[in-house]
Each structure stands twice: as structure tokens, then as C-alpha cells.
Amino acid sequence: MDADFWDARYGSRERLFSGNPNGVLVTEITDLPPGQALDVGCGEGGDALWLARRGWRVTAVDISRVALERAAASATDVAERISWSVADLTRTPPPAQAFDLVTVQYFPLPREHDHTALRGLLTAVAPGGTLLVVGHDLADLPPNPDGDMNPHDFYQPAEIATLLDEDWIVLIDETRPRTAPAPAGTHHTSDTVVRAQRKPDSVVPQ
């Protein structure tokens, strides 16, 4: 699942996703004061646009240049609030302590023994900041799923919650019904959600 894979997937149709923000993001973040946000795997920019239009300054990162160009074309009204960045966050970590919100919506982050890429994302959350991770409930999938990837090879939100240390407060760790219909051709009726806050007095590793 490299850049060529995702460019081909986005390029296969005029729009891959709805363009609407993810429902869990809207539910969990609406009441937070705007700050600096990192949108991990931003795709066509639905979440980044929603955040920017509510006063956030957003760093929107994706491996696909096709997706980012499409997203930027929809963002002329908030262009000064969004930085679109082509990057592979599994290889290049984001800046440490830079973001009041790190949102990871259905992002396929490969599981690693040393958790290097995951720890890079966690370190990006500033003291007092929020981590929001959302995934599809694996119980909705057939026992042996077909397709481009095996979801069991990637971190799930509940697993990430178990890897947070004493510098974090886990506010939500649950499975809940989706707020929008499942994507066409899928059976995703539930989301798994983790929302955590890094303690304001924590010391973020460099």
C-alpha cells in the first residue's frame, strides 16, 4: 500500500469518499477550542475542511498526491488554515509536541514490534492535547476478509489505548454504532473509538 497504490485507488473515480467529515470527529471534537490539528491520512480532506472551517489550523497529511490535490481544490475558502503535506507517517514522524489534536480516522497503521510509527504519532500530541483514533469494528468483518489488506495486521484503537502510559488519560474506549451509513459494498455498522488526553504536566519524549 504505497503511494502508487493509493494514487491509483483515488484516481480510479472522481471522488472516493463522500466529502463529509467523519461522524466520530464531529461528535468528539465540536466542543474543543480550536488549535493546531494533525489529520493523519486525510484523503480527500473532509475532516481537514471541517476543522479549518471551525477555526483550527490543520496539517493534513496523506501518502497520495492525487488525494491531496483533490482536497486542496475544495479548500479555497480556508486555504490559509490548511497545510497539505505529502508524506508517509510510517516512515517520517510528525513534529513532536506540535498539535492540540491528532486525529486518526480509519488509518491503516501497520503493527510493529517496537511501535516506532505509532509512538511518533503519540509524541506529536502536545501536553494537554487530544488523541482521537477511530477504526471499523472487526466484528463486522467476515472471519477471513478478502481485499487489499488484512485489518488484523494494523493497530486497532483499543490496542492503542493499552499502549498509552501514565502520561495519558483515556476518556473513551468503546464500540459504538456508526453515525452514517456504511461505505458501499461494506458491512461496517460499528466504530471502535479511543479518545485520550495527554496530561498537561506530562513530559513528552523527544
Backbone torsions as a table, in degrees:
resi	resn	phi	psi	omega
1	MET	NA	63.9	-179.6
2	ASP	-91.2	-171.6	-177.4
3	ALA	-60.8	-38.8	-179.7
4	ASP	-62.9	-40.4	178.7
5	PHE	-59.3	-49.4	-176.2
6	TRP	-72.9	-35.2	175.4
7	ASP	-61.0	-42.2	179.3
8	ALA	-66.4	-38.0	-178.8
9	ARG	-67.6	-45.9	178.0
10	TYR	-68.0	-36.1	-178.4
11	GLY	-74.0	-10.0	-177.0
12	SER	-73.9	-13.2	179.0
13	ARG	-152.1	164.5	-176.2
14	GLU	-64.6	-38.4	175.8
15	ARG	-145.6	130.2	-177.5
16	LEU	-86.5	-37.2	-178.4
17	PHE	-120.4	176.9	-171.1
18	SER	-71.3	-25.5	-172.9
19	GLY	90.3	-8.6	177.4
20	ASN	-84.2	153.2	175.6
21	PRO	-68.9	152.3	177.0
22	ASN	-66.0	139.1	-173.3
23	GLY	-60.9	-38.8	-179.6
24	VAL	-65.8	-38.3	177.5
25	LEU	-59.2	-47.5	-179.7
26	VAL	-60.8	-44.8	-178.3
27	THR	-63.7	-43.6	-170.1
28	GLU	-88.7	-24.4	-169.0
29	ILE	-108.1	-14.6	-175.3
30	THR	-50.9	-39.7	-174.0
31	ASP	-88.8	-2.2	179.0
32	LEU	-78.8	142.6	174.5
33	PRO	-68.2	140.9	-178.4
34	PRO	-63.1	147.6	177.1
35	GLY	-157.4	-142.9	177.6
36	GLN	-94.9	128.3	-177.9
37	ALA	-123.7	145.0	171.6
38	LEU	-113.7	119.2	177.6
39	ASP	-101.7	107.2	-174.2
40	VAL	-86.4	122.2	-177.2
41	GLY	66.7	55.2	-168.8
42	CYS	-71.1	-17.7	178.7
43	GLY	58.3	-130.8	-177.3
44	GLU	-83.1	5.2	165.0
45	GLY	92.5	11.9	-178.7
46	GLY	-57.2	-44.9	-179.7
47	ASP	-71.4	-43.2	-179.2
48	ALA	-60.8	-42.1	178.7
49	LEU	-63.7	-43.5	-179.7
50	TRP	-60.8	-44.7	179.6
51	LEU	-64.7	-46.9	-177.0
52	ALA	-62.1	-37.8	-179.4
53	ARG	-72.3	-8.1	174.9
54	ARG	-109.7	17.4	171.2
55	GLY	99.1	-4.2	178.6
56	TRP	-75.0	150.9	166.7
57	ARG	-101.1	123.0	-165.4
58	VAL	-118.1	130.9	165.2
59	THR	-100.1	110.2	-174.9
60	ALA	-105.5	117.1	-171.0
61	VAL	-117.8	135.4	174.1
62	ASP	-152.0	156.4	178.6
63	ILE	-80.9	-17.2	-174.5
64	SER	-97.9	117.0	175.8
65	ARG	-67.3	-34.2	178.5
66	VAL	-60.4	-45.8	179.8
67	ALA	-63.3	-43.0	-177.1
68	LEU	-67.6	-39.0	177.4
69	GLU	-63.3	-39.1	177.5
70	ARG	-66.0	-41.8	179.6
71	ALA	-64.0	-46.6	-177.9
72	ALA	-61.4	-33.7	179.5
73	ALA	-65.7	-21.2	179.8
74	SER	-94.7	1.4	-168.3
75	ALA	-115.4	24.9	-175.1
76	THR	-62.0	-28.6	-178.2
77	ASP	-76.2	-18.8	-179.1
78	VAL	-130.5	27.8	-174.5
79	ALA	-57.0	-33.7	-177.6
80	GLU	-75.6	-9.9	-177.4
81	ARG	-102.2	-6.1	-177.0
82	ILE	-126.1	130.2	171.8
83	SER	-107.3	114.8	179.7
84	TRP	-90.3	127.9	-173.2
85	SER	-133.1	123.6	173.3
86	VAL	-83.0	115.1	-178.7
87	ALA	-160.9	155.4	173.8
88	ASP	-107.0	101.7	-175.1
89	LEU	-71.9	-8.2	172.8
90	THR	-78.5	-13.2	-179.6
91	ARG	-116.5	-34.9	-177.3
92	THR	-121.0	108.8	-176.8
93	PRO	-70.7	153.1	175.4
94	PRO	-73.8	169.2	179.4
95	PRO	-60.4	142.4	-179.7
96	ALA	-74.2	142.8	172.6
97	GLN	57.6	26.3	-170.3
98	ALA	-96.9	-11.5	-167.0
99	PHE	-130.3	136.2	174.3
100	ASP	-78.0	-19.4	177.7
101	LEU	-143.7	128.4	167.9
102	VAL	-117.6	115.1	-178.1
103	THR	-111.6	127.7	-175.4
104	VAL	-125.2	95.6	-173.5
105	GLN	-106.7	106.0	175.8
106	TYR	58.2	33.2	-177.7
107	PHE	-88.8	124.6	-177.5
108	PRO	-80.5	87.0	179.7
109	LEU	-92.3	113.1	-176.5
110	PRO	-61.7	138.3	178.4
111	ARG	-71.8	135.9	179.6
112	GLU	-128.5	150.2	-179.8
113	HIS	-64.4	-37.9	-178.2
114	ASP	-96.6	-1.2	175.6
115	HIS	58.4	31.3	-174.0
116	THR	-59.2	-52.2	-177.3
117	ALA	-65.5	-41.0	178.3
118	LEU	-62.0	-44.9	-179.6
119	ARG	-64.0	-31.3	175.4
120	GLY	-62.4	-40.7	177.8
121	LEU	-67.9	-40.7	-179.6
122	LEU	-65.1	-40.2	-179.4
123	THR	-65.4	-23.5	179.7
124	ALA	-68.6	-19.1	-179.3
125	VAL	-78.0	124.1	179.6
126	ALA	-71.7	157.0	172.6
127	PRO	-53.4	131.8	-176.1
128	GLY	85.7	-6.7	-176.1
129	GLY	-83.6	172.6	-173.8
130	THR	-114.6	137.3	170.2
131	LEU	-110.4	127.3	176.6
132	LEU	-126.5	117.6	-178.4
133	VAL	-122.8	128.9	-177.4
134	VAL	-131.1	136.8	176.5
135	GLY	-140.6	170.5	173.9
136	HIS	-78.6	140.0	175.8
137	ASP	-67.4	119.3	-177.5
138	LEU	-64.6	-18.3	177.7
139	ALA	-65.8	-19.2	178.3
140	ASP	-79.0	-12.0	-174.6
141	LEU	-91.5	153.4	173.2
142	PRO	-65.9	159.9	-176.5
143	PRO	-57.2	-35.8	-179.6
144	ASN	-126.3	79.5	-174.7
145	PRO	-64.1	140.9	174.7
146	ASP	-95.7	172.9	174.6
147	GLY	122.2	-161.5	-172.5
148	ASP	-77.6	-20.7	-174.7
149	MET	-150.1	155.5	173.7
150	ASN	-100.2	113.7	-175.2
151	PRO	-61.7	-19.7	179.6
152	HIS	-73.1	-9.9	177.9
153	ASP	-86.7	-0.7	-173.6
154	PHE	-122.2	154.8	179.0
155	TYR	-61.9	138.5	172.2
156	GLN	-105.8	152.6	-176.1
157	PRO	-52.7	-44.9	-178.0
158	ALA	-63.0	-33.8	177.6
159	GLU	-67.0	-40.6	178.2
160	ILE	-61.8	-39.3	179.0
161	ALA	-58.4	-36.9	-178.9
162	THR	-71.9	-18.0	-178.2
163	LEU	-92.5	-4.8	177.7
164	LEU	-76.8	137.8	-177.2
165	ASP	-92.9	-165.9	-174.3
166	GLU	-69.9	-7.8	177.1
167	ASP	-81.3	-0.2	-177.3
168	TRP	-117.6	150.1	169.5
169	ILE	-115.4	115.5	178.0
170	VAL	-83.0	113.5	-177.1
171	LEU	-89.9	-35.0	-178.9
172	ILE	-141.5	133.1	173.8
173	ASP	-148.8	92.0	-169.8
174	GLU	-155.6	167.8	170.5
175	THR	-110.2	134.8	-177.7
176	ARG	-142.3	157.3	177.5
177	PRO	-63.8	145.5	175.4
178	ARG	-63.0	147.7	177.6
179	THR	-89.4	-9.9	179.4
180	ALA	-131.3	157.4	177.8
181	PRO	-56.7	151.2	178.2
182	ALA	-62.5	147.3	175.6
183	PRO	-55.1	148.1	-178.5
184	ALA	-54.1	133.5	177.4
185	GLY	82.9	5.1	179.5
186	THR	-119.9	174.3	179.1
187	HIS	-126.5	34.1	-177.0
188	HIS	-81.1	98.1	-179.8
189	THR	-100.3	-14.1	-177.3
190	SER	-134.4	151.5	175.7
191	ASP	-113.2	147.9	168.2
192	THR	-103.0	134.2	-169.2
193	VAL	-132.8	131.5	169.5
194	VAL	-126.8	125.9	171.6
195	ARG	-123.7	127.0	-177.9
196	ALA	-137.6	153.7	177.5
197	GLN	-119.6	130.6	171.8
198	ARG	-74.9	130.6	-177.5
199	LYS	-59.0	137.8	-177.1
200	PRO	-57.4	-29.2	-176.6
201	ASP	-98.2	12.3	-178.1
202	SER	-74.2	156.1	176.2
203	VAL	-104.0	112.6	-175.6
204	VAL	-80.8	127.7	178.3
205	PRO	-65.9	145.6	-179.8
206	GLN	-97.0	NA	NA
